[in-house]
Amino acid sequence: AYVVPAYKAKVFNGVEASMAQVSNILLIGFAAAAIFGPTIGRATDKYGRRAGTIMFALLYGLGVASISSNAFWVLFAGRAIVGCALSLLFTAPEAWVGSEASRMGLTEYLSETFGLAYTGDALVAIIA
């Protein structure tokens, strides 16, 4: 995985991170998304997709900033925060675009818009 080198290079108490430690750090992100995803979804429904998208950016930024730490608990917490942020990423922005397009009477452009977005995502992933 592309994320493993960022954690593998970490040193805890003078010892390089083990694959088990790296695996646990990555696992907590998925677990956080699974555990908190439904609550995050309900909060996005309550406070709006725009707020959810902004919250994604804030949480993701905070979580990614944790990678610079060598404290295991900070990496662990940061990855959990990223997991929660990704729950927002996969719902809030698309729903926000859809509701805004509907509000503005531009729903006929949604198919093309999302098609271009997903094609762009795939191209960026291939290039990276």
N, C-alpha and C positions, 0 to 999 in steps of 0.2 A: 504494500500500500504506500501511497505517496506521503502519508503523514508519519509513518514509522521513523524515518531518519531524523525528523525534528525532535522526537522523544528519545530515540536510541542514543543520541549524542549526549544526553544528560548524565550528569555525575551526581550520585547521592552518597554523601559521606566518603568521598574519594574513590567510589566504585562506579564503573559505568553501568547504566541502566540495563537490567536483564530483559530478555524478551517477555518474561512473565509480567514484569512491571509495565512494560510498554503495552502489552495486551490488556492489562487491567485498566490502564489509562484510556485506551481506545474503547473498551467495553463500557465504561461508565457513561460515555457520550451516548451510546445506543440505548443503554438502560434509562438514562434521564429522559430521552425522547419518548421512550415507551411509557414510562411512569407518569411524566408530567404533560405529555402530548395532549391528552383529552382535556385537561384543565386549561392548558394554553389555548386550545381551540375554542373552548367556551369563553375565555377572556377575550379572544379576538372577535368572537361574535358579539360580545357585550360592548366592547370599547371601539370596535371598528377595524377595518382592514388597514387603513392608513396607519393607525396607531400600532397595529401589529407589525407592519413593515418597518416602521421606525424603531420599534422595540427589538426586532431582529438585528438591525444594524448595530444598535447599542450593545446588545448581549454578545453578538458575534465579535465585535471589537474588543470587548472586555475579555472574552474567552481566549481569543488569539493572543492578546497581550500576555497572558499567563505563560505562554510557551517560553518566554525569555527567563523564566524562573528556574532555579535548580531545586526548589523545595517541592517534594513529591506531592504534598497536600494541595499546593497551589496549582500544580499541573492537573491533579485529579479534579479539583473544583472547576478549573477553567474548562476542562473537557466536558464536564457536566453542563456548564453554562452553554457551551457550543452546541451540545445535544438539544438543549431547550430552544436555542436560537434556530436550529435547523428545523424544528417542528414548525416554527413560524415561517421560515423561508418557503417551505413546500405548500403553504396554503395562503397566507395573507397577501402577498403581492399580486398573485393571479386573480384572487377574488376582488381585490381593490381595482385592478384594471377592468375587470368585468363589470363591476358596479358603476364605475365612472363612465364606461362606454355606454352602458344602458341609460344612465342619467342624461348623457349628452346625445343620445340617439345615434350612436356610432357602432351598434352591435354588428353590423354587416362587415366590419373590418377586424373583428376579433379573431376569426379563423386565420387570416393572413398574418396578423400581428403575432399570435402565438406560434404559428408555423415558422416565422422568421426568428422568433426568440429561441425556439428549441433548436433550429438549425444553427444559429449562432453559438448556442451553448455547446453543441456537439463539435463544431469547428474549433472553438477555443480549447475544449478538452483534448482534441486530437493534436493541436499545435503545442499545447503545454506538455 
